[in-house]
Amino acid sequence: MQHIAMLGSGFIGRFYADSLQGYRSKDKIVSIYSRREESAKKFAADYQVPHWTTNMEEAISRKEVTVVCISLPNNLHEQAVLLCCKHKKAVITTKPLGRNAEEAKRMLEAVEKAGIFNGYLEDLVYTPKFIKAFESVKGGSLGRILWAKSRETHPGPHSDWFWDIEQAGGGCILDLGCHCVEITRSYIGKDIKPIEVMCWADTQVKPIDAEDHAIGLVKYENGSIAQFEVSWTFRGGLDLRDEVMGTEGTIWVNSFLRTGFEMFTSGKGADYVAEKAESNSGWLFPVGDELNELGYNHMFMDMFRSLEIGKSPRETFYDGYVVNSVLDAAYKSAKTKQWEPVKLDIWRGRVGVSKDSHLQSYDNDHYLVKEEVTHYGAKKVILKNKKTGKIIERVES
Ligand SMILES: NC(=O)c1ccc[n+]([C@@H]2O[C@H](COP(=O)([O-])OP(=O)(O)OC[C@H]3O[C@@H](n4cnc5c(N)ncnc54)[C@H](O)[C@@H]3O)[C@@H](O)[C@H]2O)c1
């Protein structure tokens, strides 16, 4: 059973609390820290939390607290993590880990030096659809993964600090790209090194200093390519989609916007539909169980089970650090318009992985290019001679 100190009573703090306490869970929030007294009190009343405070260290240091959950604006993650180190409390923190890799690295080194449990709350690699898709990829159903794309776009975040580049650390690349990078990295293999990034970014709509729209490519050492598409200017709700392509198969996942649940209402009596839904009348796409569909339940299960049996969860501060490093390269590339190397001072995966051979033998003399049965019933094979390089076709009727 875990006794949680929740830091932050805003948007994600409440989603986490709903997941943590919404299913008759034995884990309880025992202290809530919020910047403002009225928010702390309201959260404490809503979730029956026995202690509230506007002093972060007071929440963290309480004797009964076994784990601290950081749900604060990006610029406050490091301060909170360092206090957890000081008081030797297990810590789990929302994404992104840092505003940049330098911050993330300091946090990673601090928790490891303090010897405390650390978990990175990347919920989108814990969604039921992701877990199923990932198992298929791991089991080889898609063969060698060539390309993995993840898209997260919506009409923009809901609090002032996100729109201030100093507090947030970036725009949609950091806010949404962190999800996409970890999703695609997981499909490709977390032990495979991301080596360079090419990124386009622009501020197309919002009156802000950060980017509100970006597309990026991340090249991995084994030749696989990842793609992220992110936007704070997308209209029509929260679009969360992944596509994975391998030598033996394909996966398309739509996690949120159009998942088979469609509803029409004139708007009379209309209520909350789903996160970032822009409308509550007309044709709507509600989400059955948001907490589960967004991965929060499976994520906390992994975090707390790992904590209790003394092992690392699937997502740790190290993963957060790798993600920040990839995103730093994306920001650099958006400026230089060049492929930029991913700088990873700490790398714990494989090294020197060469690009997998794409050559598939058909017989002793030929490689197979393609095999197909035509509409007129002929079986055609296209072959390449291993010695001469000549391409031929053979038709078997
Ligand atoms: N799917 C996800 O994993 C997901 C979704 C949304 C947000 N987040 C992350 O959660 C963190 C918090 O985002 P949010 O959407 O809950 O923000 P929010 O503005 O709704 O809430 C932030 C909370 O932090 C506290 N706070 C303390 N000091 C503050 C300060 N100086 N300024 C503002 N708030 C202060 C307040 O309690 C406030 O309610 C961010 O790091 C964000 O990236 C993650």
The ligand as a Gaussian input file, in Angstrom:
#p B3LYP/6-31G(d) Opt

LIG

0 1
 N       -0.564000      13.142000     -20.158000
 C        0.289000      13.670000     -19.334000
 O        1.174000      12.974000     -18.907000
 C        0.168000      15.117000     -18.933000
 C       -0.960000      15.865000     -19.267000
 C       -1.033000      17.209000     -18.856000
 C        0.033000      17.760000     -18.141000
 N        1.136000      17.019000     -17.843000
 C        2.283000      17.587000     -17.111000
 O        1.890000      17.853000     -15.775000
 C        2.565000      18.996000     -15.255000
 C        1.503000      19.972000     -14.717000
 O        0.622000      20.297000     -15.771000
 P       -0.924000      20.599000     -15.499000
 O       -1.575000      20.491000     -16.821000
 O       -1.437000      19.790000     -14.399000
 O       -0.822000      22.121000     -15.061000
 P       -1.848000      22.954000     -14.172000
 O       -1.523000      24.385000     -14.388000
 O       -3.243000      22.502000     -14.401000
 O       -1.480000      22.552000     -12.667000
 C       -0.233000      22.860000     -12.092000
 C       -0.372000      22.846000     -10.577000
 O        0.926000      23.063000     -10.013000
 C        0.807000      23.814000      -8.788000
 N        1.762000      24.945000      -8.782000
 C        2.685000      25.164000      -7.841000
 N        3.448000      26.225000      -8.118000
 C        3.012000      26.707000      -9.273000
 C        3.417000      27.802000     -10.080000
 N        4.457000      28.586000      -9.734000
 N        2.720000      28.026000     -11.211000
 C        1.707000      27.217000     -11.571000
 N        1.291000      26.147000     -10.830000
 C        1.943000      25.907000      -9.697000
 C       -0.638000      24.212000      -8.672000
 O       -1.204000      23.322000      -7.740000
 C       -1.246000      23.960000     -10.022000
 O       -2.577000      23.572000      -9.889000
 C        3.403000      19.532000     -16.416000
 O        4.730000      19.084000     -16.285000
 C        2.762000      18.925000     -17.665000
 O        3.660000      18.747000     -18.731000
 C        1.202000      15.709000     -18.200000

